[in-house]
Amino acid sequence: MSDRNWEAELAKIDKQLASVSDEALLAESKAVAPAKAGARTLAGPTVAAPARSAAAASSAPAAGAWRGWVQVAIAVGAAAGLVVWPWPAPCGASLIGFTASTGAVALLGIWSAIGTWRHRLGLAHVASLLVVVWGLLLGAREILPRAGYAVPTAARSEGWRCPAPSVGPPSVGPVAIPS
């Protein structure tokens, strides 16, 4: 082990962190100032406060917040589009398209959740997570009966492909003879 007093070193680091405001620590544009020549510190180079004013710092999150809300609006719009899907999707290409759309909605929800997390938009983040859950639930509703984990119904059969049309002679029934 070294002869360094780690308690004293950590106390110096704590003192340095306490002297810097939270806004300066979380600021996107951190300016790194060179350390004093000859000074040996454990923390490395010191972090200088950003050059912008307090008013500009307080308006920065609000300036990017609209992007988070736009992302949420796109994701919610796509999720609402699945509710009014224009054609039935029992099998075949329409089923594959609907299942791919549910995956895309879940990905849009994740995309908007990342954006809302970065901008600290709590309500929008919850909406994004609900979009993710909605997309996953709709996808699971279609996939699980076909994978054998749920009971197939008339609307959701066991297979992915549509059944082949039955080919056979037309049924001959009684023929009415006009008189």
C-alpha positions in Angstrom: 0.0 0.0 0.0 1.1 3.6 -0.5 1.9 6.0 2.3 -0.7 8.5 0.9 -3.4 9.7 3.3 -6.5 8.8 1.4 -8.8 10.4 3.9 -7.2 13.8 3.4 -7.1 13.4 -0.4 -10.8 12.5 -0.5 -11.6 15.4 1.9 -9.9 17.8 -0.6 -12.0 16.3 -3.4 -15.1 16.7 -1.4 -14.2 20.3 -0.7 -13.6 21.0 -4.4 -16.9 19.4 -5.4 -18.8 21.4 -2.7 -17.3 24.7 -4.0 -18.8 24.1 -7.6 -22.5 24.6 -8.1 -24.8 21.9 -9.4 -25.5 23.9 -12.6 -21.7 24.1 -13.3 -21.4 20.3 -12.8 -24.3 19.5 -15.1 -23.5 22.2 -17.8 -23.0 20.8 -21.3 -20.1 23.0 -22.1 -17.6 22.4 -19.4 -14.4 24.3 -19.8 -11.4 22.5 -18.5 -8.7 24.7 -17.0 -5.1 23.4 -16.8 -4.0 22.4 -13.3 -1.5 24.6 -11.4 2.0 23.8 -12.5 3.8 21.6 -10.1 0.6 20.9 -8.1 -0.2 17.2 -7.6 -3.9 16.5 -7.1 -5.8 13.3 -7.2 -8.8 14.9 -8.9 -6.9 15.9 -12.0 -7.6 19.2 -13.8 -10.0 21.6 -12.2 -13.3 22.3 -13.9 -14.0 26.0 -14.5 -17.5 27.4 -14.4 -19.1 27.9 -17.8 -18.9 31.4 -19.3 -22.6 32.0 -19.7 -24.7 33.9 -17.3 -27.3 32.6 -14.8 -30.2 33.8 -17.0 -28.9 31.9 -20.0 -28.3 28.8 -17.9 -31.9 28.8 -16.6 -33.3 29.2 -20.1 -31.2 26.4 -21.7 -33.4 23.5 -20.5 -36.5 25.3 -21.7 -35.0 25.9 -25.1 -34.5 22.2 -25.7 -37.6 21.0 -24.0 -39.8 21.5 -27.1 -37.7 18.8 -28.8 -38.6 16.3 -26.2 -42.3 17.2 -26.5 -42.1 16.9 -30.3 -40.6 13.4 -29.9 -43.4 12.4 -27.5 -46.0 13.8 -29.9 -44.6 11.7 -32.8 -44.5 8.5 -30.6 -48.0 9.1 -29.2 -49.3 9.7 -32.8 -47.8 6.5 -34.0 -49.2 4.6 -31.0 -52.7 6.1 -31.7 -52.3 5.0 -35.3 -52.1 1.4 -34.2 -55.5 1.7 -32.6 -57.1 2.7 -35.9 -55.1 0.3 -38.0 -56.9 0.4 -41.4 -57.2 -3.3 -42.2 -57.4 -6.6 -40.3 -54.2 -8.4 -39.6 -55.1 -12.0 -39.1 -52.3 -13.5 -41.2 -49.8 -13.0 -44.0 -48.4 -9.7 -45.1 -50.9 -7.6 -43.1 -49.9 -9.4 -39.9 -46.2 -8.9 -40.6 -46.8 -5.2 -41.3 -48.8 -4.8 -38.1 -46.2 -6.6 -36.0 -43.4 -4.5 -37.5 -45.4 -1.4 -36.8 -45.8 -2.4 -33.1 -42.0 -2.8 -32.9 -41.6 0.6 -34.6 -43.9 2.2 -32.1 -41.9 0.7 -29.2 -38.7 2.0 -30.7 -40.3 5.5 -31.1 -41.3 5.3 -27.5 -37.7 4.5 -26.5 -36.4 7.3 -28.7 -38.7 9.8 -27.1 -38.0 8.5 -23.6 -34.3 9.1 -24.2 -35.0 12.7 -25.3 -37.3 13.4 -22.5 -34.8 12.0 -20.0 -32.1 14.3 -21.3 -34.3 17.3 -21.0 -35.7 16.3 -17.6 -39.4 16.3 -18.7 -41.1 14.1 -16.2 -44.6 14.0 -17.6 -43.4 13.5 -21.2 -41.1 10.8 -20.0 -44.0 8.9 -18.4 -45.9 9.3 -21.7 -42.9 7.9 -23.6 -42.7 4.9 -21.4 -46.4 4.3 -21.8 -45.9 4.3 -25.6 -43.2 1.7 -25.2 -45.5 -0.5 -23.1 -48.4 0.0 -25.5 -46.2 -1.1 -28.5 -44.9 -4.1 -26.7 -48.4 -5.2 -25.5 -49.8 -4.9 -29.0 -46.9 -6.9 -30.4 -47.2 -9.5 -27.7 -50.9 -9.9 -28.4 -50.1 -10.9 -32.0 -46.9 -12.9 -31.4 -47.7 -14.9 -28.3 -50.6 -17.0 -29.8 -48.5 -17.8 -32.8 -45.5 -18.7 -30.7 -47.5 -21.1 -28.5 -47.5 -19.1 -25.3 -51.1 -18.0 -25.5 -54.4 -19.6 -26.5 -55.2 -18.9 -30.2 -58.5 -17.3 -30.9 -60.6 -16.8 -34.1 -59.0 -13.4 -34.5 -55.5 -14.6 -33.7 -54.8 -18.0 -35.2 -51.9 -20.3 -34.6 -50.0 -19.7 -37.8 -48.4 -16.7 -39.5 -49.5 -17.7 -43.0 -53.0 -17.5 -44.3 -54.7 -20.8 -44.9 -54.8 -21.9 -48.6 -58.2 -21.5 -50.2 -59.9 -24.8 -50.6 -60.0 -25.9 -54.2 -62.7 -28.4 -55.1 -65.7 -28.9 -57.3 -68.5 -26.4 -56.7 -71.2 -27.7 -54.5 -74.2 -28.8 -56.6 -77.5 -28.4 -54.9 -81.1 -28.5 -56.0 -81.7 -26.5 -59.2 -84.9 -24.7 -59.6 -86.4 -25.2 -63.0 -88.4 -22.3 -64.2 -91.9 -23.1 -65.4 
